[in-house]
């Protein structure tokens, strides 16, 4: 049986984003409907994986233990709604580190595909920024842009995206599209 995956950016897609970074479990707050969307995707046979840049680690804004507590809160919050996040892949580097895992580069997506034995051209990547879209396109995944988080600004800065992408108000609407197509 073909494994169906939906890849999600974290900040701005699942939870509210902050220009000051999400530095504690208390600052991690889900976007309305996002947790239910993950549960709905799971109920329809989709596995959900998070792909996230977390340069706050390299910047010293939080440590790995704090990031783990943030993710524990996210896992628990999704489970409370009947959903599951199968895995989280993070890039801990600063943009100036020029690593291969920081989106828009596709290192995290390639690592996910290798770990799960998945054809990335059969996956969807939902994000709120141009770097999410570019990472998906780099590996042939289907990019979807949501207007939450930095999504509105991404559209203003890149008006060409409005004619070349699936764009939805939020993760809930994107999930509904995937479930009903």
C-alpha positions as CSV (number, residue, x, y, z in Angstrom):
1,X,0.0,0.0,0.0
2,X,1.3,3.5,-0.9
3,X,2.1,5.6,2.1
4,X,0.5,9.0,1.7
5,X,2.4,11.8,3.4
6,X,1.6,15.5,4.0
7,X,4.6,17.5,5.1
8,X,4.0,20.6,7.1
9,X,6.1,23.6,8.1
10,X,5.5,24.3,11.8
11,X,5.5,28.0,12.7
12,X,2.8,29.9,10.8
13,X,1.1,26.7,9.6
14,X,0.4,24.6,12.7
15,X,1.0,27.3,15.3
16,X,1.1,31.1,15.4
17,X,4.5,32.4,14.3
18,X,6.5,35.1,16.0
19,X,9.3,37.4,14.6
20,X,10.9,36.9,18.1
21,X,10.8,33.1,17.6
22,X,8.8,30.5,19.5
23,X,11.1,30.1,22.5
24,X,9.0,28.2,25.1
25,X,6.1,25.8,25.3
26,X,4.0,28.7,26.6
27,X,4.7,30.6,23.4
28,X,3.6,27.7,21.2
29,X,-0.1,28.3,20.4
30,X,-2.0,26.4,17.7
31,X,-3.7,28.2,14.9
32,X,-7.5,27.7,15.1
33,X,-8.4,24.5,13.3
34,X,-4.9,23.3,12.6
35,X,-4.9,20.5,15.1
36,X,-8.2,19.2,13.9
37,X,-6.9,19.4,10.3
38,X,-4.0,17.1,11.2
39,X,-6.5,14.7,12.8
40,X,-8.7,14.8,9.7
41,X,-5.7,14.1,7.4
42,X,-4.8,11.1,9.6
43,X,-8.4,9.8,9.5
44,X,-8.2,9.8,5.7
45,X,-5.0,7.8,5.7
46,X,-2.4,10.6,5.5
47,X,0.7,10.5,7.6
48,X,1.9,13.9,8.8
49,X,5.5,15.0,9.2
50,X,6.8,18.4,10.2
51,X,9.7,20.0,8.3
52,X,11.0,23.1,10.2
53,X,13.8,25.5,10.3
54,X,14.7,26.2,13.9
55,X,17.6,28.7,13.8
56,X,16.6,29.9,17.3
57,X,18.9,27.0,18.4
58,X,21.9,28.4,16.6
59,X,21.0,31.9,17.8
60,X,21.0,30.7,21.5
61,X,17.4,31.7,22.0
62,X,16.5,28.2,23.3
63,X,18.2,24.9,23.8
64,X,17.5,21.4,22.5
65,X,15.7,20.5,25.7
66,X,13.3,23.5,25.4
67,X,12.7,22.6,21.7
68,X,11.8,19.1,22.8
69,X,9.3,20.4,25.4
70,X,7.8,22.7,22.7
71,X,7.4,19.6,20.4
72,X,6.0,17.5,23.3
73,X,3.3,20.1,23.7
74,X,2.6,20.0,20.0
75,X,2.4,16.2,19.9
76,X,0.1,16.2,23.0
77,X,-2.1,18.9,21.6
78,X,-2.5,17.0,18.3
79,X,-3.2,13.8,20.1
80,X,-6.0,15.5,22.2
81,X,-7.7,16.2,18.9
82,X,-7.3,12.6,17.7
83,X,-4.4,13.2,15.4
84,X,-0.7,12.2,15.1
85,X,2.5,13.7,13.9
86,X,4.7,10.9,12.8
87,X,8.0,12.7,12.9
88,X,9.6,16.1,13.1
89,X,12.7,17.1,11.0
90,X,14.4,20.3,12.0
91,X,17.3,22.4,10.8
92,X,19.1,23.8,13.9
93,X,21.4,26.0,11.9
94,X,21.7,29.8,11.3
95,X,21.1,31.0,7.7
96,X,24.7,32.1,7.5
97,X,25.9,28.5,8.2
98,X,25.1,27.6,4.6
99,X,24.0,24.0,5.5
100,X,22.1,21.7,3.2
101,X,19.2,21.2,5.6
102,X,17.9,24.7,5.9
103,X,14.9,25.5,3.7
104,X,14.8,26.5,0.9
105,X,17.4,23.8,0.4
106,X,15.9,20.3,0.4
107,X,18.2,18.4,2.8
108,X,15.4,17.8,5.3
109,X,13.0,16.7,2.7
110,X,15.6,14.3,1.2
111,X,16.4,12.9,4.7
112,X,12.7,12.3,5.3
113,X,12.3,10.5,1.9
114,X,15.3,8.4,2.7
115,X,14.2,7.5,6.2
116,X,10.6,6.7,5.2
117,X,11.3,5.3,1.7
118,X,9.0,7.8,0.1
119,X,8.9,9.3,-3.4
120,X,8.8,13.0,-2.8
121,X,6.9,13.6,-6.1
122,X,4.0,11.8,-4.3
123,X,4.0,14.2,-1.3
124,X,2.5,17.6,-0.5
125,X,4.4,20.2,1.4
126,X,2.2,22.9,3.1
127,X,4.0,26.1,4.2
128,X,3.6,29.8,4.7
129,X,6.8,31.1,3.2
130,X,8.7,31.2,-0.1
131,X,11.4,29.0,1.2
132,X,8.8,26.3,2.0
133,X,7.5,26.5,-1.6
134,X,11.1,26.5,-3.1
135,X,12.1,23.4,-1.0
136,X,9.1,21.5,-2.2
137,X,9.7,22.5,-5.8
138,X,13.3,21.5,-5.6
139,X,12.4,17.9,-5.0
140,X,9.2,17.7,-7.1
141,X,6.8,17.7,-4.1
142,X,3.5,19.6,-4.5
143,X,3.7,22.9,-2.7
144,X,0.7,24.4,-1.0
145,X,0.8,27.9,0.5
146,X,-1.4,28.9,3.4
147,X,-2.2,32.5,4.2
148,X,-1.6,32.1,8.0
149,X,1.8,33.0,9.5
150,X,3.9,34.7,6.8
151,X,1.6,33.5,4.0
152,X,-0.1,36.9,3.3
153,X,3.3,38.6,3.2
154,X,4.7,35.9,1.0
155,X,1.9,36.5,-1.5
156,X,2.4,40.3,-1.5
157,X,6.2,39.8,-2.0
158,X,5.7,37.2,-4.7
159,X,2.5,37.9,-6.6
160,X,3.4,35.3,-9.3
161,X,2.6,32.6,-6.8
162,X,-1.1,33.4,-6.9
163,X,-1.3,31.9,-10.4
164,X,1.1,28.9,-10.0
165,X,0.2,27.4,-6.6
166,X,-2.7,26.0,-4.6
167,X,-3.3,28.6,-1.9
168,X,-5.6,28.3,1.1
169,X,-6.6,30.5,4.0
170,X,-5.2,28.0,6.6
171,X,-4.2,24.4,7.2
172,X,-7.8,23.4,7.9
173,X,-8.8,24.5,4.4
174,X,-5.8,22.9,2.8
175,X,-6.5,19.6,4.5
176,X,-10.2,19.7,3.4
177,X,-9.0,20.1,-0.2
178,X,-6.6,17.2,0.1
179,X,-9.2,15.0,1.7
180,X,-11.9,15.8,-0.9
181,X,-9.9,15.8,-4.1
